Amino acid sequence: MNDELKPFKSDDCSGGMSWSYKKATGRRVPWADACVEHDRAYHKGGTAKERVEADKWLLINVAEAGYPWWGLAMFAAVRVGGVSWLPTSYRWGFGKV
């Protein structure tokens, strides 16, 4: 198995969230740093257990930043949209060569 990874790249919060938030408010998403750390986990991928742990981590960090409903919405979105078999730039293991 090849453990080589492409260089890490993040779009802050995926799925157009960062773009639309910035367009609407002129500011970066307040929980963007949590999204970048979540992207780091998704970049390298791993086991199904590691994925659910990364997703729980995102939910908790967004909620603790004062946005619990966004945390729940994002948790649901990444559980559905972050599967490794989707051909997206933000899927689980997107950094694998």
N, C-alpha and C positions, 0 to 999 in steps of 0.2 A: 504494500500500500504506500502511496506517495504522500508524504507529510508536508511537501513543499506548498507554501502559500504565496499568492500574489501580494504585492504591497497593499497595506491596509488603506482603505478609503471609506469615508463616511459621508452621508448626506444629512447629518443630524438626525432628524426624525423622518423616517421613510414614508412612502405612500402619499407624498405631497403635503404632509402635515406641516413641515417646516416652511415650505414655500408659501402655502396658503396663509399660515399664521403671520409670517413676515409681511405678506402682501396686505393683509387686513389691518395689522397693527403697526407695521414699520419696525418691529422688534423681533429678535430671535425668540424661539419658543423657550419659556422659562426653564423647562426641564430637558433642554437639548443635551446637556452634558451626560445625563442618564442614557439618552438615546445613543450617544457616541459609544459609551461603555457597553451597552447592549449590542451595538454593531460589532464591537471587538469580539464578543463571544460568538456571534453569528458568523463572523469572518472565518474563524478557525473551525467552527462546527464541532461535532463530537457525538456523544450518545443522546438518545431521546431524553434520558434523565437530565443531562447537562442542559439541553434545550429548555426543558420546563423550568429548571432552576434559573436560567438566564431570564426567562420570561417573568417568573415570579419576582426576581430581583428588580426588573424594570417597573412592574406594578407597584411594588413597595416604595421605590425611590421617587416615582412620580407622585404617589399619594403623600409621601412625607414632605415633598416640596410644596404641598398645599393643593394638589389637584387630584383628589381621590377618584372622581368620576372619569377623568381623562385616563388615569392609571388603569381602571377597569376596562375602559373602551380599548385602550392600547393592548392590554393583555389579550382580550378577545381577538383583536385584529392580528396580532403576531402569531397566536396559536393557529389561526386559520390561514393567514397569508404567508407565513414564514417557513412553510414546509420545504424540505430540501429538493423535492422533485419539480417545483415550479421554476420556470426559466426567468426568474426575476433577479435583479441586482442585489436584493436584500434577503435572499433565502438563507436558510441554515446551511452553513458551509460555503458561502459565496466566495470565499477567498482561496478555496482549493484549486490548485492548478490542474 
